[in-house]
């Protein structure tokens, strides 16, 4: 049996593409385990799938000053030592890194031990964690053709985003049964990202009366962001995070309001779901979600509203327009030729194992 270790964490976007690879990797004869952080979101997701999970120390390298900025390098060095020890014990044939700061010590340790490594960049422009790893990997893969300009020449490829095959097999009826919604109106699915979006949550709840006149609403609001005063409200359900039933929520949804993390919007493209994207502002991020959203807008897959331009009227008007034009957006997405990313990535993993 060949052995692969997957790594990545910090948000569901660094985990779900790894999950998408597992069935095909197992079909090709790999045993799979995972290295993640000690208390990150990825721990619960991976353990819930029954995949062996190893936790290491990690921290982000902040671009601003805080007391954690002073101690972060020590936690990362500790994580490097823990990763190196784990890799020596596990003896994997290959590492696949999806990004996030937990990937950095794993990739660095693998390079030191001569273990081939692949890295996948989801966003149009690479984040700092992946930038730190480029020189150490066998192959760098990405979602957007524009991203190749930022990746090392000669070993970088556009793979697309690995998407879970199970997402194709959702049931509207199962979604209605799970949520308890009557299914009498079109369904609006709201996704604030796996960590939640306080901004989106607030805007949606401020406009709940107007939205509920036209839609039944499924609101994924992120851990710790439930509003108990809205529990039991007719035509509205809220969840912190959904994993197993996500396929059914997608199947029952007519349109989606979402942040524009790359993996999330690639899943929506894969499922041909009309989307209104509200990217994280530059004030709260490095601007990657804005680039992702504008790329999808340019290709005719989505409508976009940036936080700075949102008013209640624009938000409601855009969602109503999106629903009215849903068939137009669905047709454009159906015409896209999204690659079979799972097969492509697994082929590259095999190539890395064979040639080092």
C-alpha positions in Angstrom: 0.0 0.0 0.0 1.2 3.5 -0.8 0.8 6.1 1.9 -0.2 9.8 1.5 -0.6 12.5 4.1 -2.9 15.4 3.5 -2.5 18.7 5.2 -4.2 22.1 5.3 -6.4 24.0 7.7 -7.8 27.2 9.2 -11.0 27.1 7.2 -13.2 24.6 5.4 -11.8 25.8 2.1 -8.4 24.3 3.1 -10.1 20.9 4.0 -13.0 20.1 1.6 -10.7 19.8 -1.5 -8.7 17.2 0.4 -11.8 15.3 1.3 -12.7 15.3 -2.4 -9.5 13.5 -3.2 -9.8 10.7 -0.7 -12.1 8.3 -2.5 -10.0 8.4 -5.7 -6.8 8.1 -3.7 -8.1 5.0 -1.9 -9.3 3.6 -5.2 -5.7 3.9 -6.4 -4.3 2.0 -3.4 -3.3 4.8 -1.0 -3.8 4.8 2.7 -4.7 8.3 3.8 -4.0 10.2 7.0 -4.0 13.9 7.9 -1.9 16.5 9.6 -3.7 19.5 11.0 -3.7 22.0 13.9 -4.6 21.1 17.4 -7.7 23.2 17.6 -8.6 24.2 14.1 -11.8 23.5 12.2 -10.2 20.8 10.2 -9.8 18.5 13.2 -13.5 17.9 13.7 -14.1 17.6 9.9 -11.4 15.0 9.3 -12.1 13.0 12.5 -15.8 13.0 11.5 -14.8 11.3 8.2 -12.9 8.5 10.1 -9.5 9.6 8.7 -6.5 9.2 11.1 -5.6 12.7 12.3 -2.3 14.0 13.7 -2.2 17.4 15.4 0.8 19.7 15.4 1.6 23.2 16.7 1.2 26.1 14.3 0.4 29.8 14.1 -0.1 32.4 11.4 2.6 35.0 10.4 0.7 38.2 11.0 1.3 41.3 8.9 0.4 43.5 11.8 1.8 43.7 15.3 0.4 41.9 18.3 1.8 40.0 21.2 1.2 36.8 19.2 3.5 38.1 16.5 6.4 37.7 18.9 5.6 34.1 19.8 4.4 32.8 16.4 7.8 31.8 15.1 8.4 29.7 18.1 5.1 27.8 17.7 5.9 27.3 14.0 9.4 25.9 14.8 7.7 23.6 17.4 5.3 22.5 14.7 8.2 21.8 12.3 9.8 19.5 14.9 6.5 17.7 15.5 5.9 17.4 11.8 9.4 16.0 11.1 8.9 13.4 13.9 5.5 12.4 12.5 6.8 12.0 9.0 9.7 9.9 10.1 7.3 7.6 12.0 4.6 7.5 9.3 7.0 7.2 6.3 4.5 8.6 3.7 5.3 8.3 0.0 3.9 11.8 -0.7 2.4 14.9 0.9 -0.5 16.9 -0.5 -0.8 20.4 1.0 -4.0 22.5 0.6 -2.7 25.6 2.3 -3.2 27.4 5.6 -0.4 27.9 8.1 -0.4 24.3 9.3 0.9 23.3 5.9 4.1 25.3 6.2 5.9 23.2 8.8 4.7 20.0 7.2 6.0 21.0 3.7 9.3 22.2 5.2 9.8 18.9 7.1 8.9 16.9 4.1 11.5 18.7 2.0 14.1 18.1 4.7 13.3 14.3 4.6 13.2 14.0 0.8 9.4 13.3 0.6 7.8 14.6 -2.6 5.1 17.3 -1.9 2.3 18.9 -3.9 0.7 22.2 -3.1 -2.7 23.6 -4.2 -3.5 27.3 -4.4 -7.2 28.1 -4.5 -7.2 31.8 -4.9 -6.3 33.9 -7.9 -3.2 35.3 -6.0 -1.3 33.1 -3.5 -1.4 33.6 0.2 1.6 34.0 2.4 1.6 30.4 3.7 1.7 29.0 0.2 4.4 31.5 -0.9 6.6 30.2 1.8 6.3 26.7 0.4 6.7 27.1 -3.3 10.4 26.4 -3.4 10.0 23.2 -1.5 7.3 21.4 -3.6 7.4 19.0 -6.5 4.3 20.5 -8.2 2.2 23.6 -7.5 -1.4 23.5 -8.7 -4.0 26.2 -9.0 -7.6 27.0 -9.9 -7.2 30.1 -12.1 -5.0 30.4 -15.2 -4.0 33.9 -14.0 -2.4 32.3 -11.0 0.4 30.7 -13.0 2.1 34.1 -13.2 2.7 33.9 -9.4 3.9 30.2 -9.3 7.3 28.7 -9.9 7.9 28.1 -13.6 8.3 24.5 -14.9 6.4 22.8 -12.1 3.0 24.6 -12.0 -0.3 23.6 -13.5 -3.9 24.7 -13.6 -5.8 21.8 -12.1 -9.1 23.3 -11.1 -10.5 22.7 -7.7 -11.1 19.2 -6.5 -14.9 18.9 -5.8 -16.5 16.3 -3.7 -18.4 13.9 -5.9 -21.1 13.5 -3.2 -22.2 17.1 -3.8 -23.7 15.9 -7.1 -26.0 13.5 -5.3 -28.1 15.8 -3.1 -31.8 15.6 -2.8 -34.2 18.6 -2.6 -36.7 16.4 -0.6 -34.0 15.4 1.8 -33.0 19.0 2.3 -36.6 20.1 3.0 -36.9 17.2 5.5 -33.7 18.1 7.2 -34.5 21.9 7.5 -38.2 21.5 8.1 -38.9 24.2 5.4 -42.2 23.8 3.5 -40.7 24.3 0.1 -43.5 26.7 -1.0 -41.2 29.5 -2.0 -37.8 29.6 -3.8 -34.9 28.8 -1.5 -32.1 31.3 -0.8 -28.9 29.7 0.7 -26.6 32.1 2.5 -23.0 31.0 3.1 -20.7 33.3 5.1 -17.8 30.9 4.9 -17.0 28.1 7.4 -15.9 30.7 10.0 -19.0 32.8 9.4 -19.4 36.4 8.3 -20.6 38.9 10.9 -21.2 41.4 8.2 -23.3 39.2 6.0 -25.2 37.8 9.0 -26.1 41.3 10.1 -27.2 42.5 6.7 -29.3 39.3 6.1 -31.0 39.6 9.5 -31.7 43.3 9.1 -33.5 42.5 5.9 -35.1 39.2 6.9 -38.7 40.5 6.6 -38.3 41.6 3.0 -36.3 38.5 2.1 -38.9 36.2 3.6 -41.6 37.6 1.5 -40.0 36.1 -1.6 -37.7 33.3 -0.3 -37.4 30.5 2.2 -34.0 30.9 3.7 -31.2 28.6 4.8 -28.5 30.6 6.6 -25.1 29.1 7.4 -23.8 31.7 9.8 -20.6 30.2 11.2 -19.6 28.9 14.6 -20.8 31.1 17.5 -23.0 33.2 15.2 -26.5 31.7 15.8 -29.2 34.2 16.7 -31.4 32.4 19.2 -34.1 35.1 19.0 -34.8 33.9 15.4 -35.1 30.2 16.3 -38.4 28.8 15.1 -39.1 31.7 12.7 -41.2 30.4 9.8 -39.4 30.1 6.5 -35.9 30.7 8.1 -33.4 28.1 9.5 -29.9 28.8 10.6 -26.9 26.5 11.3 -23.3 27.2 12.4 -21.8 24.7 10.0 -23.1 21.8 7.8 -21.0 18.9 6.4 -22.9 15.7 5.6 -26.2 17.4 4.6 -24.5 20.1 2.5 -25.3 18.2 -0.7 -29.0 18.4 0.1 -28.9 22.1 1.0 -27.3 22.8 -2.4 -29.9 20.6 -4.2 -32.8 22.5 -2.6 -31.4 26.0 -3.2 -32.4 28.1 -6.1 -29.9 30.9 -5.6 -27.0 31.5 -3.2 -25.6 34.6 -1.4 -22.0 33.9 -0.5 -18.6 35.2 0.3 -16.1 34.4 -2.5 -13.6 32.0 -1.1 -12.3 30.1 -4.1 -13.3 26.6 -3.1 -16.9 27.7 -2.2 -17.5 29.5 -5.5 -15.9 26.6 -7.5 -18.4 24.2 -5.8 -21.3 26.6 -6.8 -20.0 26.7 -10.3 -19.7 22.9 -10.4 -23.4 22.7 -9.2 -24.5 25.5 -11.6 -26.0 27.6 -8.7 -26.6 31.3 -9.5 -24.6 33.3 -7.0 -24.4 36.8 -5.6 -20.9 37.2 -4.2 -20.0 39.7 -1.4 -16.2 39.4 -1.1 -14.3 40.2 2.0 -13.2 43.8 1.8 -9.5 44.8 1.4 -9.8 46.4 4.9 -10.3 42.8 6.3 -8.2 40.8 3.9 -5.5 40.8 1.3 -8.2 41.3 -1.4 -8.1 37.7 -2.8 -11.9 37.3 -2.5 -12.4 40.4 -4.6 -10.2 39.1 -7.4 -12.0 35.7 -7.2 -15.4 37.3 -7.4 -14.5 39.7 -10.3 -13.1 36.8 -12.3 -16.4 34.9 -11.9 -18.4 38.1 -12.7 -16.3 38.6 -15.9 -17.1 35.0 -17.0 -20.8 35.5 -16.4 -21.1 33.1 -13.5 -22.0 35.5 -10.8 -23.2 38.9 -9.7 -21.0 40.9 -7.3 -21.6 43.4 -4.6 -18.6 44.8 -2.6 -19.2 45.7 1.0 -18.6 49.4 0.5 -21.4 49.7 -2.0 -24.0 47.7 -0.2 -27.3 49.3 0.9 -30.4 47.4 1.9 -32.0 48.4 -1.4 -29.0 47.1 -3.5 -28.8 43.8 -1.5 -32.5 43.1 -2.0 -32.6 44.3 -5.6 -29.5 42.2 -6.5 -31.0 39.0 -5.0 -34.3 39.6 -6.7 -32.5 40.2 -10.0 -30.4 37.1 -9.5 -33.4 35.0 -9.0 -35.2 36.5 -12.0 -32.1 35.8 -14.2 -31.2 32.4 -12.7 -31.7 30.5 -15.9 -29.3 32.9 -17.7 -26.6 32.3 -15.1 -27.2 28.6 -15.1 -26.7 28.4 -18.9 -23.4 30.3 -18.7 -22.1 28.0 -16.0 -23.2 24.9 -17.9 -21.2 26.1 -20.9 -18.0 26.3 -18.7 -15.6 23.4 -19.1 -14.5 22.8 -15.6 -11.7 20.2 -15.6 -11.9 16.9 -13.8 -9.7 18.2 -11.0 -9.8 15.1 -8.8 -8.3 13.0 -11.6 -5.8 15.6 -12.6 -4.5 16.1 -9.1 -4.3 12.4 -8.4 -2.4 11.8 -11.6 0.1 14.5 -10.5 0.4 12.8 -7.1 1.2 9.5 -8.8 3.8 11.3 -10.9 5.4 12.9 -7.9 5.6 9.4 -6.2 7.1 7.9 -9.3 9.7 10.6 -10.1 10.2 12.1 -6.7 
